[in-house]
Amino acid sequence: MLTDFKLYSLANISIKSYLHLSTMPNPKGNPQNFEPAQPKGEESMTATISFRATEKMKEEVKAQEDPPEFCRQAIQEKLDRNKGK
């Protein structure tokens, strides 16, 4: 029968082995995959916006083909309309 110390040691070794294996780089990896994504517009998109919405709004936005782009376009349309006032 294993003692508590042996079980702890085995669990600790297993976790360390898993973490080591899961973080090892793939020698055949493709370094181009690590380049930052190109922005869709002229300006780079580095800022983030967070706001509250109803659950229904959230579900409708998530149902869109490209939810982030849908939100960007909706906000830009409203900003453009407000400039025209």
Sequence and secondary structure as in RCSB ss.txt:
>XXXX:A:sequence
MLTDFKLYSLANISIKSYLHLSTMPNPKGNPQNFEPAQPKGEESMTATISFRATEKMKEEVKAQEDPPEFCRQAI
QEKLDRNKGK
>XXXX:A:secstr
   HHHHHHHHHHHHHHHHHHHHS  TT  GGGGS    SSSS           HHHHHHHHTSSSHHHHHHHHH
HHHHHHHHT 
